[in-house]
Amino acid sequence: MLSFRNRLTKTDINTIRNIANSTGFFDENDVRINVDIAEDLLCHKDTCHKFLFAEYKDQTVAYVCYGKVPDAKDGTYEIYWLSTHNEYRGLGIGSHLINHLITKLRKKGAEKIYVKTDSKDQYAPTRRFYEKCGFRLQAVLPGYYDDNDGCCIYALNLTRDAFENCQEQYLAAE
Ligand SMILES: CC(C)(COP(=O)(O)OP(=O)(O)OC[C@H]1O[C@@H](n2cnc3c(N)ncnc32)[C@H](O)[C@@H]1OP(=O)(O)O)[C@@H](O)C(=O)NCCC(=O)NCCS
């Protein structure tokens, strides 16, 4: 049975590092950024990011790091990082985690959630994942991450009609 928690504790530093490393998608710098965010949150140096964790059989198996976009209009959020431990990928955990986040943010008045991801082939399953969760491609910034790796910007519209449509798709896919 999958459960979710918001609370970040000291042991999550290692958990985040292990999960991010296990994916094989993130380089040392990316993993460091994830860990730095968690460390800053623990010592109250950061108020812009939040974590939501998915737990399965008493183990933390996935996390999403997200936040309100400070310079965008109210109700605009961004997913900054998302990882499911490699041993648990493809089991529906990421979809449940995102759906839980969407429900939570909607209650806070969220209208849009953005996420950026890579355009390179390795990330094709990740892009499919976001599309399955209801996100739609808004723009591609060529050469953003690297000369041969652009940035795909996706958005999920949470206004009533769009959200109901997305929920229907989600339930049908379950
Ligand atoms: C993207 C990610 C968080 C999805 O989490 P998940 O728990 O595997 O997601 P789910 O099981 O709910 O959904 C699986 C879907 O995601 C996609 N997917 C992405 N990577 C996958 C993988 N290694 N194995 C299977 N499916 C994968 C597939 O499209 C799949 O759809 P399908 O069920 O129709 O085949 C996870 O695969 C991951 O950590 N990937 C590497 C890191 C990454 O890309 N993070 C996002 C950076 S922006």
Ligand as a Chemical Component Dictionary entry (heavy atoms), coordinates in Angstrom:
data_LIG
# 
_chem_comp.id                   LIG 
_chem_comp.type                 NON-POLYMER 
_chem_comp.pdbx_formal_charge   0 
_chem_comp.three_letter_code    LIG 
# 
loop_
_chem_comp_atom.comp_id 
_chem_comp_atom.atom_id 
_chem_comp_atom.alt_atom_id 
_chem_comp_atom.type_symbol 
_chem_comp_atom.charge 
_chem_comp_atom.model_Cartn_x 
_chem_comp_atom.model_Cartn_y 
_chem_comp_atom.model_Cartn_z 
_chem_comp_atom.pdbx_ordinal 
LIG C1  C1  C 0 9.669  9.606  -14.597 1  
LIG C2  C2  C 0 9.485  8.779  -13.326 2  
LIG C3  C3  C 0 9.512  9.677  -12.108 3  
LIG C4  C4  C 0 8.122  8.087  -13.424 4  
LIG O1  O1  O 0 7.928  7.374  -12.221 5  
LIG P1  P1  P 0 7.362  5.879  -12.252 6  
LIG O2  O2  O 0 7.110  5.494  -10.840 7  
LIG O3  O3  O 0 8.246  5.046  -13.060 8  
LIG O4  O4  O 0 6.009  6.159  -13.026 9  
LIG P2  P2  P 0 4.748  5.218  -13.291 10 
LIG O5  O5  O 0 5.090  3.806  -13.021 11 
LIG O6  O6  O 0 3.598  5.819  -12.611 12 
LIG O7  O7  O 0 4.501  5.457  -14.834 13 
LIG C5  C5  C 0 5.233  4.735  -15.749 14 
LIG C6  C6  C 0 5.184  5.503  -17.023 15 
LIG O8  O8  O 0 6.295  6.366  -17.001 16 
LIG C7  C7  C 0 7.085  6.134  -18.126 17 
LIG N1  N1  N 0 8.358  5.631  -17.663 18 
LIG C8  C8  C 0 9.399  6.461  -17.482 19 
LIG N2  N2  N 0 10.492 5.738  -17.157 20 
LIG C9  C9  C 0 10.125 4.451  -17.081 21 
LIG C10 C10 C 0 10.820 3.235  -16.799 22 
LIG N3  N3  N 0 12.134 3.214  -16.535 23 
LIG N4  N4  N 0 10.154 2.066  -16.799 24 
LIG C11 C11 C 0 8.847  2.068  -17.104 25 
LIG N5  N5  N 0 8.143  3.177  -17.396 26 
LIG C12 C12 C 0 8.762  4.359  -17.393 27 
LIG C13 C13 C 0 6.361  5.224  -19.047 28 
LIG O9  O9  O 0 5.783  6.026  -20.069 29 
LIG C14 C14 C 0 5.298  4.577  -18.219 30 
LIG O10 O10 O 0 4.104  4.605  -18.897 31 
LIG P3  P3  P 0 3.313  3.216  -19.184 32 
LIG O11 O11 O 0 2.873  2.743  -17.820 33 
LIG O12 O12 O 0 2.203  3.627  -20.086 34 
LIG O13 O13 O 0 4.315  2.305  -19.817 35 
LIG C15 C15 C 0 10.587 7.687  -13.159 36 
LIG O14 O14 O 0 10.541 6.810  -14.227 37 
LIG C16 C16 C 0 11.987 8.234  -12.976 38 
LIG O15 O15 O 0 12.435 8.444  -11.854 39 
LIG N6  N6  N 0 12.690 8.465  -14.107 40 
LIG C17 C17 C 0 14.056 8.911  -14.098 41 
LIG C18 C18 C 0 14.194 10.317 -13.596 42 
LIG C19 C19 C 0 13.357 11.316 -14.366 43 
LIG O16 O16 O 0 13.246 11.281 -15.578 44 
LIG N7  N7  N 0 12.763 12.251 -13.588 45 
LIG C20 C20 C 0 12.008 13.328 -14.119 46 
LIG C21 C21 C 0 12.958 14.426 -14.462 47 
LIG S1  S1  S 0 12.101 15.840 -15.080 48 
# 
loop_
_chem_comp_bond.comp_id 
_chem_comp_bond.atom_id_1 
_chem_comp_bond.atom_id_2 
_chem_comp_bond.value_order 
_chem_comp_bond.pdbx_ordinal 
LIG C1  C2  SING 1  
LIG C2  C3  SING 2  
LIG C2  C4  SING 3  
LIG C2  C15 SING 4  
LIG C4  O1  SING 5  
LIG O1  P1  SING 6  
LIG P1  O2  DOUB 7  
LIG P1  O3  SING 8  
LIG P1  O4  SING 9  
LIG O4  P2  SING 10 
LIG P2  O5  DOUB 11 
LIG P2  O6  SING 12 
LIG P2  O7  SING 13 
LIG O7  C5  SING 14 
LIG C5  C6  SING 15 
LIG C6  O8  SING 16 
LIG C6  C14 SING 17 
LIG O8  C7  SING 18 
LIG C7  N1  SING 19 
LIG C7  C13 SING 20 
LIG N1  C8  SING 21 
LIG N1  C12 SING 22 
LIG C8  N2  DOUB 23 
LIG N2  C9  SING 24 
LIG C9  C10 SING 25 
LIG C9  C12 DOUB 26 
LIG C10 N3  SING 27 
LIG C10 N4  DOUB 28 
LIG N4  C11 SING 29 
LIG C11 N5  DOUB 30 
LIG N5  C12 SING 31 
LIG C13 O9  SING 32 
LIG C13 C14 SING 33 
LIG C14 O10 SING 34 
LIG O10 P3  SING 35 
LIG P3  O11 DOUB 36 
LIG P3  O12 SING 37 
LIG P3  O13 SING 38 
LIG C15 O14 SING 39 
LIG C15 C16 SING 40 
LIG C16 O15 DOUB 41 
LIG C16 N6  SING 42 
LIG N6  C17 SING 43 
LIG C17 C18 SING 44 
LIG C18 C19 SING 45 
LIG C19 O16 DOUB 46 
LIG C19 N7  SING 47 
LIG N7  C20 SING 48 
LIG C20 C21 SING 49 
LIG C21 S1  SING 50 
# 
